[in-house]
Amino acid sequence: MASPDYDYLIKLLALGDSGVGKTSLLFNFTDGEFNAGFIATVGIDFREKRVTYTSRNGEKSKVHLQLWDTAGQERFRSLTTAFYRDAMGFLLVFDLASEQSFLNTRNWLSQLESHAYCATPDIVLCGNKADLDEKRQVSSERALQFAKEHGLPYFETSAATGENVEESIMHLLDLVMKRMDNTVNKQYEEEKAYKLDGSQNSQSSSSSCFCG
Amino acid sequence: MAFQEMGKAFVGFYYPAFAEDRAKLADVYTDQSCMTFEGAQFQGKQPIVDKLTSLPFKKVNHQITTVDSQPIIGVDDNQACCVMVTGQLKTDDDPPHSFHQTFVLRPANGSFVVANDIFRLALHN
Protein backbone atom coordinates (compact mmCIF):
# COMPACT_ATOMS: atom_id res chain seq x y z
CA MET A 1 0.00 0.00 0.00
CA ALA A 2 1.24 3.48 -0.82
CA SER A 3 2.23 5.52 2.20
CA PRO A 4 0.07 8.60 2.78
CA ASP A 5 1.29 11.90 1.39
CA TYR A 6 1.14 13.65 4.74
CA ASP A 7 3.24 13.47 7.90
CA TYR A 8 0.51 13.66 10.53
CA LEU A 9 -3.18 12.87 10.72
CA ILE A 10 -4.76 15.01 13.40
CA LYS A 11 -8.36 14.57 14.55
CA LEU A 12 -10.05 17.57 16.13
CA LEU A 13 -13.59 17.78 17.49
CA ALA A 14 -15.98 20.70 17.55
CA LEU A 15 -18.21 20.68 20.64
CA GLY A 16 -20.87 22.93 22.05
CA ASP A 17 -24.64 23.41 22.17
CA SER A 18 -26.63 22.98 19.00
CA GLY A 19 -27.08 26.17 17.05
CA VAL A 20 -23.85 27.87 18.15
CA GLY A 21 -22.41 27.56 14.65
CA LYS A 22 -20.00 24.62 14.88
CA THR A 23 -20.83 23.38 11.42
CA SER A 24 -20.61 26.85 9.86
CA LEU A 25 -17.28 27.43 11.57
CA LEU A 26 -15.80 24.23 10.13
CA PHE A 27 -17.46 24.95 6.80
CA ASN A 28 -15.74 28.33 6.69
CA PHE A 29 -12.36 26.83 7.61
CA THR A 30 -12.51 24.13 4.95
CA ASP A 31 -13.85 26.52 2.28
CA GLY A 32 -16.98 24.49 2.00
CA GLU A 33 -14.99 21.31 1.34
CA PHE A 34 -17.19 18.42 2.41
CA ASN A 35 -15.69 14.96 2.25
CA ALA A 36 -16.76 11.48 3.21
CA GLY A 37 -19.78 12.85 4.97
CA PHE A 38 -22.15 11.64 7.51
CA ILE A 39 -21.68 8.39 9.39
CA ALA A 40 -25.29 7.67 10.20
CA THR A 41 -24.95 5.10 12.94
CA VAL A 42 -22.60 7.24 14.96
CA GLY A 43 -24.16 10.55 14.02
CA ILE A 44 -20.91 12.16 13.03
CA ASP A 45 -19.93 14.48 10.25
CA PHE A 46 -16.41 15.27 9.35
CA ARG A 47 -14.47 17.62 7.10
CA GLU A 48 -10.86 17.49 6.08
CA LYS A 49 -8.16 19.98 5.24
CA ARG A 50 -4.44 19.86 4.53
CA VAL A 51 -2.29 22.41 6.30
CA THR A 52 1.40 23.01 6.77
CA TYR A 53 2.67 23.08 10.32
CA THR A 54 5.93 24.74 11.25
CA SER A 55 7.44 23.46 14.49
CA ARG A 56 9.40 25.60 16.91
CA ASN A 57 12.70 24.53 15.37
CA GLY A 58 11.45 25.59 11.96
CA GLU A 59 10.70 22.13 10.62
CA LYS A 60 7.75 22.01 8.25
CA SER A 61 5.35 19.10 8.13
CA LYS A 62 2.24 18.27 6.15
CA VAL A 63 -0.76 17.79 8.40
CA HIS A 64 -3.99 16.15 7.35
CA LEU A 65 -6.64 17.69 9.59
CA GLN A 66 -9.87 15.85 10.29
CA LEU A 67 -12.51 18.07 11.83
CA TRP A 68 -15.34 16.16 13.44
CA ASP A 69 -18.72 17.64 13.98
CA THR A 70 -21.89 16.40 15.63
CA ALA A 71 -25.02 15.89 13.57
CA GLY A 72 -27.54 17.32 15.99
CA GLN A 73 -27.61 14.43 18.46
CA GLU A 74 -26.28 16.78 21.15
CA ARG A 75 -29.84 18.10 21.29
CA PHE A 76 -30.72 14.78 22.87
CA ARG A 77 -27.60 14.78 25.05
CA SER A 78 -26.37 11.67 23.35
CA LEU A 79 -22.80 11.76 22.23
CA THR A 80 -21.40 8.26 22.18
CA THR A 81 -17.89 7.43 23.22
CA ALA A 82 -17.10 6.82 19.55
CA PHE A 83 -17.35 10.54 19.01
CA TYR A 84 -14.59 11.32 21.49
CA ARG A 85 -12.40 8.38 20.51
CA ASP A 86 -8.97 9.29 19.12
CA ALA A 87 -9.71 12.99 19.20
CA MET A 88 -6.53 14.93 19.94
CA GLY A 89 -7.88 18.42 20.40
CA PHE A 90 -11.20 20.13 21.04
CA LEU A 91 -12.78 23.29 19.77
CA LEU A 92 -15.36 24.28 22.39
CA VAL A 93 -17.80 26.67 20.74
CA PHE A 94 -20.49 28.88 22.24
CA ASP A 95 -22.65 31.62 20.77
CA LEU A 96 -21.81 35.15 21.94
CA ALA A 97 -25.47 35.99 21.37
CA SER A 98 -26.66 33.17 23.66
CA GLU A 99 -26.05 33.39 27.39
CA GLN A 100 -27.23 29.79 27.81
CA SER A 101 -24.71 28.37 25.36
CA PHE A 102 -21.97 30.17 27.30
CA LEU A 103 -23.20 28.79 30.65
CA ASN A 104 -23.31 25.32 29.13
CA THR A 105 -19.61 25.38 28.25
CA ARG A 106 -19.07 24.29 31.86
CA ASN A 107 -21.06 21.09 31.19
CA TRP A 108 -19.13 20.49 28.01
CA LEU A 109 -15.85 20.85 29.90
CA SER A 110 -16.87 18.25 32.47
CA GLN A 111 -18.06 15.94 29.68
CA LEU A 112 -14.66 16.37 28.08
CA GLU A 113 -12.87 15.60 31.30
CA SER A 114 -14.56 12.23 31.53
CA HIS A 115 -14.63 11.27 27.84
CA ALA A 116 -11.46 12.68 26.31
CA TYR A 117 -8.21 10.72 26.13
CA CYS A 118 -6.97 12.50 29.26
CA ALA A 119 -8.41 14.74 31.97
CA THR A 120 -6.66 17.85 30.64
CA PRO A 121 -6.84 17.70 26.85
CA ASP A 122 -6.00 20.63 24.57
CA ILE A 123 -9.06 22.85 24.21
CA VAL A 124 -9.59 26.18 22.49
CA LEU A 125 -12.66 28.20 23.51
CA CYS A 126 -14.47 30.04 20.71
CA GLY A 127 -17.11 32.72 21.21
CA ASN A 128 -18.79 32.50 17.82
CA LYS A 129 -21.07 34.92 15.94
CA ALA A 130 -18.82 37.88 16.85
CA ASP A 131 -20.34 39.70 13.86
CA LEU A 132 -23.74 39.92 15.59
CA ASP A 133 -22.53 42.70 17.86
CA GLU A 134 -25.96 44.20 18.57
CA LYS A 135 -27.25 40.82 19.78
CA ARG A 136 -24.28 40.06 22.01
CA GLN A 137 -25.16 38.65 25.47
CA VAL A 138 -21.69 37.61 26.63
CA SER A 139 -19.02 40.28 27.06
CA SER A 140 -15.43 39.67 26.05
CA GLU A 141 -14.35 40.30 29.65
CA ARG A 142 -16.64 37.61 31.02
CA ALA A 143 -15.60 35.07 28.42
CA LEU A 144 -11.93 35.87 28.97
CA GLN A 145 -12.32 35.53 32.73
CA PHE A 146 -13.91 32.10 32.26
CA ALA A 147 -11.21 31.05 29.80
CA LYS A 148 -8.53 32.16 32.24
CA GLU A 149 -10.10 30.22 35.12
CA HIS A 150 -9.94 27.06 33.05
CA GLY A 151 -6.62 27.78 31.39
CA LEU A 152 -8.11 27.90 27.88
CA PRO A 153 -7.04 30.10 24.99
CA TYR A 154 -10.01 32.22 23.89
CA PHE A 155 -10.97 33.53 20.45
CA GLU A 156 -13.97 35.52 19.28
CA THR A 157 -14.87 34.07 15.92
CA SER A 158 -17.33 34.66 13.15
CA ALA A 159 -18.18 31.94 10.67
CA ALA A 160 -19.95 34.63 8.66
CA THR A 161 -16.93 36.94 8.17
CA GLY A 162 -14.21 34.35 8.80
CA GLU A 163 -12.80 36.39 11.67
CA ASN A 164 -10.38 34.30 13.78
CA VAL A 165 -11.66 31.02 12.33
CA GLU A 166 -8.31 29.96 10.92
CA GLU A 167 -6.46 31.47 13.91
CA SER A 168 -8.42 29.47 16.50
CA ILE A 169 -8.13 26.14 14.71
CA MET A 170 -4.44 26.63 13.93
CA HIS A 171 -3.83 27.59 17.55
CA LEU A 172 -5.46 24.31 18.60
CA LEU A 173 -3.32 22.41 16.11
CA ASP A 174 -0.26 24.11 17.54
CA LEU A 175 -1.16 22.97 21.08
CA VAL A 176 -1.75 19.41 19.89
CA MET A 177 1.52 19.30 17.93
CA LYS A 178 3.48 20.70 20.86
CA ARG A 179 2.00 18.14 23.21
CA MET A 180 2.86 15.39 20.75
CA ASP A 181 6.37 16.70 20.39
CA ASN A 182 6.83 16.80 24.17
CA THR A 183 5.46 13.30 24.60
CA VAL A 184 7.68 11.90 21.87
CA ASN A 185 10.73 13.66 23.28
CA LYS A 186 9.93 12.44 26.76
CA GLN A 187 9.56 8.89 25.52
CA TYR A 188 12.87 9.23 23.70
CA GLU A 189 14.56 10.56 26.83
CA GLU A 190 13.09 7.73 28.89
CA GLU A 191 14.17 5.17 26.36
CA LYS A 192 17.66 6.63 26.32
CA ALA A 193 17.80 6.58 30.12
CA TYR A 194 16.65 3.00 30.09
CA LYS A 195 19.25 1.97 27.55
CA LEU A 196 22.06 3.69 29.43
CA ASP A 197 21.42 1.89 32.68
CA GLY A 198 19.27 -0.94 31.40
CA SER A 199 20.81 -3.60 33.61
CA GLN A 200 20.24 -1.57 36.72
CA ASN A 201 16.64 -1.00 35.70
CA SER A 202 15.88 -4.67 35.34
CA GLN A 203 17.62 -5.43 38.62
CA SER A 204 15.67 -2.87 40.57
CA SER A 205 12.41 -4.11 39.09
CA SER A 206 13.10 -7.69 40.10
CA SER A 207 14.07 -6.66 43.61
CA SER A 208 10.80 -4.79 44.03
CA CYS A 209 8.86 -7.87 43.02
CA PHE A 210 6.47 -9.10 45.72
CA CYS A 211 7.85 -12.58 45.57
CA GLY A 212 11.40 -11.30 45.93
CA MET B 1 -54.78 -8.34 15.78
CA ALA B 2 -56.20 -5.98 18.36
CA PHE B 3 -52.92 -5.17 20.11
CA GLN B 4 -51.18 -4.42 16.85
CA GLU B 5 -53.94 -1.97 15.98
CA MET B 6 -53.86 -0.42 19.41
CA GLY B 7 -50.13 0.20 19.08
CA LYS B 8 -50.55 1.70 15.64
CA ALA B 9 -53.41 3.92 16.79
CA PHE B 10 -51.33 5.18 19.69
CA VAL B 11 -48.34 5.90 17.45
CA GLY B 12 -50.68 7.64 15.01
CA PHE B 13 -51.67 10.01 17.78
CA TYR B 14 -48.39 10.38 19.69
CA TYR B 15 -45.90 11.45 17.05
CA PRO B 16 -48.06 14.01 15.22
CA ALA B 17 -48.86 15.53 18.64
CA PHE B 18 -45.14 15.53 19.45
CA ALA B 19 -44.44 17.42 16.23
CA GLU B 20 -47.29 19.89 16.65
CA ASP B 21 -47.09 20.80 20.32
CA ARG B 22 -45.18 18.71 22.85
CA ALA B 23 -47.17 20.27 25.73
CA LYS B 24 -50.24 18.41 24.43
CA LEU B 25 -48.61 15.13 25.41
CA ALA B 26 -49.44 15.92 29.04
CA ASP B 27 -52.74 14.15 28.38
CA VAL B 28 -51.15 10.75 27.83
CA TYR B 29 -48.92 10.70 30.92
CA THR B 30 -49.99 10.38 34.57
CA ASP B 31 -48.22 11.15 37.84
CA GLN B 32 -47.18 7.49 37.94
CA SER B 33 -45.70 7.48 34.43
CA CYS B 34 -41.99 6.78 34.05
CA MET B 35 -39.88 8.01 31.19
CA THR B 36 -36.26 7.22 30.41
CA PHE B 37 -35.03 9.64 27.78
CA GLU B 38 -31.49 8.98 26.57
CA GLY B 39 -30.73 7.41 29.94
CA ALA B 40 -32.15 10.27 32.00
CA GLN B 41 -35.08 9.26 34.21
CA PHE B 42 -38.27 11.22 34.83
CA GLN B 43 -41.40 10.37 36.75
CA GLY B 44 -44.78 12.08 36.73
CA LYS B 45 -46.72 14.11 34.19
CA GLN B 46 -45.04 17.47 34.85
CA PRO B 47 -41.38 16.38 34.89
CA ILE B 48 -41.95 14.35 31.72
CA VAL B 49 -43.68 17.17 29.85
CA ASP B 50 -41.07 19.67 31.08
CA LYS B 51 -38.35 17.46 29.64
CA LEU B 52 -40.12 16.99 26.32
CA THR B 53 -40.93 20.67 25.88
CA SER B 54 -37.39 21.74 26.83
CA LEU B 55 -35.73 19.73 24.04
CA PRO B 56 -33.83 22.35 22.04
CA PHE B 57 -35.30 22.13 18.57
CA LYS B 58 -38.20 23.89 16.92
CA LYS B 59 -39.27 21.46 14.25
CA VAL B 60 -39.28 17.70 14.62
CA ASN B 61 -40.62 15.00 12.36
CA HIS B 62 -40.79 11.28 13.02
CA GLN B 63 -40.86 8.74 10.20
CA ILE B 64 -42.09 5.50 11.66
CA THR B 65 -40.57 2.30 10.26
CA THR B 66 -42.07 -0.41 12.49
CA VAL B 67 -44.58 -0.70 15.33
CA ASP B 68 -44.74 -4.00 17.25
CA SER B 69 -47.19 -4.58 20.08
CA GLN B 70 -47.89 -7.29 22.65
CA PRO B 71 -50.44 -7.74 25.43
CA ILE B 72 -48.96 -7.84 28.92
CA ILE B 73 -50.49 -10.96 30.34
CA GLY B 74 -51.62 -10.70 33.94
CA VAL B 75 -51.81 -6.91 34.06
CA ASP B 76 -55.05 -4.91 33.92
CA ASP B 77 -57.08 -7.97 32.87
CA ASN B 78 -54.68 -8.48 29.98
CA GLN B 79 -55.61 -5.06 28.58
CA ALA B 80 -52.16 -3.46 29.02
CA CYS B 81 -49.95 -3.32 25.98
CA CYS B 82 -46.24 -3.07 25.25
CA VAL B 83 -45.29 -1.20 22.06
CA MET B 84 -41.88 -0.92 20.44
CA VAL B 85 -41.36 1.68 17.73
CA THR B 86 -38.40 2.09 15.41
CA GLY B 87 -37.99 4.94 12.99
CA GLN B 88 -36.09 8.04 12.04
CA LEU B 89 -36.49 11.56 13.24
CA LYS B 90 -35.37 14.84 11.84
CA THR B 91 -34.93 17.95 13.95
CA ASP B 92 -34.66 21.41 12.36
CA ASP B 93 -31.94 21.27 9.70
CA ASP B 94 -30.04 18.32 11.17
CA PRO B 95 -29.51 15.08 9.28
CA PRO B 96 -32.00 12.33 10.23
CA HIS B 97 -31.30 10.05 13.18
CA SER B 98 -32.60 6.57 13.83
CA PHE B 99 -34.40 5.98 17.11
CA HIS B 100 -36.10 3.29 19.20
CA GLN B 101 -38.94 3.95 21.59
CA THR B 102 -40.82 1.53 23.81
CA PHE B 103 -44.13 2.31 25.51
CA VAL B 104 -46.23 0.46 28.04
CA LEU B 105 -49.89 1.48 27.65
CA ARG B 106 -52.42 0.84 30.41
CA PRO B 107 -56.19 1.27 30.23
CA ALA B 108 -57.63 4.24 32.16
CA ASN B 109 -61.15 5.66 32.05
CA GLY B 110 -62.06 4.01 28.77
CA SER B 111 -58.85 5.22 27.15
CA PHE B 112 -55.14 4.49 27.57
CA VAL B 113 -52.24 6.19 29.32
CA VAL B 114 -48.50 5.76 28.96
CA ALA B 115 -47.19 3.98 32.04
CA ASN B 116 -43.64 3.64 30.72
CA ASP B 117 -41.73 5.36 27.93
CA ILE B 118 -38.12 4.55 27.01
CA PHE B 119 -36.41 6.51 24.24
CA ARG B 120 -33.00 6.17 22.59
CA LEU B 121 -31.36 7.45 19.46
CA ALA B 122 -29.80 4.49 17.66
CA LEU B 123 -26.19 5.61 17.94
CA HIS B 124 -23.40 3.09 18.21
CA ASN B 125 -19.80 2.97 19.28
Boltz contact constraints between the chains, C-beta under 6 A:
constraints:
  - contact:
      token1: [A, 18]
      token2: [B, 56]
      max_distance: 6.0
  - contact:
      token1: [A, 38]
      token2: [B, 95]
      max_distance: 6.0
  - contact:
      token1: [A, 41]
      token2: [B, 124]
      max_distance: 6.0
  - contact:
      token1: [A, 43]
      token2: [B, 123]
      max_distance: 6.0
  - contact:
      token1: [A, 71]
      token2: [B, 94]
      max_distance: 6.0
  - contact:
      token1: [A, 71]
      token2: [B, 95]
      max_distance: 6.0
  - contact:
      token1: [A, 72]
      token2: [B, 91]
      max_distance: 6.0
  - contact:
      token1: [A, 72]
      token2: [B, 94]
      max_distance: 6.0
  - contact:
      token1: [A, 73]
      token2: [B, 121]
      max_distance: 6.0
  - contact:
      token1: [A, 75]
      token2: [B, 56]
      max_distance: 6.0
  - contact:
      token1: [A, 75]
      token2: [B, 57]
      max_distance: 6.0
  - contact:
      token1: [A, 75]
      token2: [B, 91]
      max_distance: 6.0
  - contact:
      token1: [A, 76]
      token2: [B, 38]
      max_distance: 6.0
  - contact:
      token1: [A, 76]
      token2: [B, 121]
      max_distance: 6.0
  - contact:
      token1: [A, 77]
      token2: [B, 38]
      max_distance: 6.0
  - contact:
      token1: [A, 78]
      token2: [B, 38]
      max_distance: 6.0
  - contact:
      token1: [A, 78]
      token2: [B, 121]
      max_distance: 6.0
  - contact:
      token1: [A, 78]
      token2: [B, 123]
      max_distance: 6.0
  - contact:
      token1: [A, 80]
      token2: [B, 123]
      max_distance: 6.0
  - contact:
      token1: [A, 80]
      token2: [B, 125]
      max_distance: 6.0
  - contact:
      token1: [A, 81]
      token2: [B, 125]
      max_distance: 6.0
  - contact:
      token1: [A, 82]
      token2: [B, 125]
      max_distance: 6.0
